[in-house]
Amino acid sequence: MRIRVAHSPDSDDAFMFYAINHKKIDLKGYRFEDILADIETLNKEALKGTYEVSAISIHAFPYVADKYALLSSGASMGDNYGPMIVAKEKFDVSQIKNKKIAVPGTLTSAFLALRLFEPNVSYEVVPFDQIIPKVKSGEFEAGLIIHEGQLTYKDEGLECILDLGKWWYEKTGGLPLPLGGNVIRKDLGDKVIKDISGILKESIRYSLEHRDEALNYALKFARDMEKEKADRFVGMYVNDLTLDYGERGKEAIVRFLSEAYEKNLIKKLPEIIFV
């Protein structure tokens, strides 16, 4: 049976799926196919139920919960760090509402976190890999950066105005900021869902236990980052919380989406069940 696994072309996702792509673990007869696309594209495809398994933004989950279940492994969480507002010159966070901000997509968790911080932000959607160049050129006063940009923005001469992961951590008394998760289509049935859930978890475990081997593969997706920085980035978003949300991770997701619903930033709040 073919299982399409859709994820971002990033080093952390590549690290997670290394063992599957190189058949390092028992795939139980399933044939896995990688689909690579940026996270906002994946969110939109999940709305249509396109792929059997997909990485999505946690922000998007309420809108796809009729078709997909949330897997208990594969999370990307910012544990006292996360997406950032950056600019060419420092300004006070109180001025964020007065700036035009380039954002990587309206279904991204980074965008939802920004609106939890400042509901009335002015923004324009820009592909995530163009945000830093457009802020540098002066086309935008500020940008909301995700992925490796969180480690490279200083090299580009930009300043961090707000780290949304730190803000959320302090606001919630120490919860991580839920950014991405893996979902699986409900119509696959209980047996397939259980099988795939186990395989994905084992793939993550294998990479964590064979770090150098998996990291060397992930470097192909690191967008010119040297190994030390790529290793740091992978460590930020593939860790124990990725292997399993645990109670702390689950609490973070429930609080993140509940607060967004209470503030009318999302229109529905489904029951959140973890496979």
ABEGO torsion letter per residue (X at the ends): XBBBBBBBBBAAAAAAAAAAAAGABBAGGBBBBBBBBBAAAAAAAAAAGABABBBBBAAAAAAAAAABBBBABGBBBBBGBEBBBBBABBBBAAAAAABBBBBAEAABAAAAAAAAABAABBBBBBBAAAAAAAAAAGABABBBBBEAAAAAAAAAGBBBABBAAAAAAAAAGGBBBBABBBBBBAAAEAAAAAAAAAAAAAAAAAAAABAAAAAAAAAAAAGGBBAAAAAAAAAAABBAAAABAEAAAAAAAAAAAAAAAAAGABABBBBBBBX
